[in-house]
Amino acid sequence: MDIHHYTQASTLPLILQSGKIRFTRADQLDDGSEMPFKTAHIDARNFFVSSWTNSVTEHSGQWFRYGDQHRGIRITLPSNPFDFHHVNIELRRNCTKPPLKGNSVGIRVKDVTVPFSINEMLGNGYIIAPYADDMSKSFGGAVEYVESPAQRAAELISEINGTTSFDDTGGLGRIKSKAWADQLEYRFVLMATEGPKLDRIYSQHSYDEALFDMYERSLGAGVLSSSSVKHIDLPLSKSAISTMLVTLGSHISNEDRKIVMSAIEPYASTIRIAESTMSVRT
């Protein structure tokens, strides 16, 4: 199965130059009913999504809303376009101040398969949380369209003895109102909390110490803060990029057509180009 992403022509060079796709924080999405919940421990700002559609047929609504009113492009990739990593990491430090003195804080992730490396997990301003032992089975999926997103979300969340848990974290990020059902959305979901505003690849020690300090403060207050970042960029697999199909909107300008063709020139032997089959009057 292939998935499709409608966007502006100027987005393609950014994707190809970085090799990454952007995940947007849920409270920044256009659907005002997205993730209608907030508990003492988590809210919509902990979720980041990358939105696609699995509709094979071109969709005029998607072209108009997201594809720059037929002046943009549609990117087609395989339904599993990410590399998955087997991750083990344990970072821990003893607390030195009340009320956590004598305890330890940190991160322990054991034997999980996730679509990000350790350095990508420990990002600048955020920490991505693995939410399954093998996220390759649940990272992407079709959006569930329901009459009441709030009611459906409540069915997946439980709070027991001050602890919030989810029956299906990825599914919690794939609930939308039936009013949007025509989009046939396919969505990838990340869950993240606040992290140190540092790049760990440049100074692992400084990052880790800032992380421990942050956790000690947050857990002393009884809550982990949501990240202030609005986007997280995650690498696509090289094989996915090499099989990309780019469909040009029916009203793409000559200038944007040149931008697209220039961006794919280094990949000319693998990335395919097609013209939209939709004929739309101006």
Secondary structure, 3 states (H helix, E strand, C coil): CEEEEEECCCHHHHHHHHCEEEEEEHHHCCCCCCCCCECCCCEHHHEEEEEEECCCCCCHHHHHHCCCCCCCEEEEEECCCCCCEEEEEEEEEECCCCCCCCCEEEEEEEEEEECCCHHHHEECCEEECCCCCEHHHCCEEECEEECCHHHHHHHHEEEECCEEEECCHHHHCCEEEHHHHHHCEEEEEEEEEECCCCCCCCCHHHHHHHHHHHHHHHHHHCCCCCCCCCEEEEECCHHHHHCCEEEECCCCCHHHHHHHHHHHHHHCCCCEEEECCCCCCC
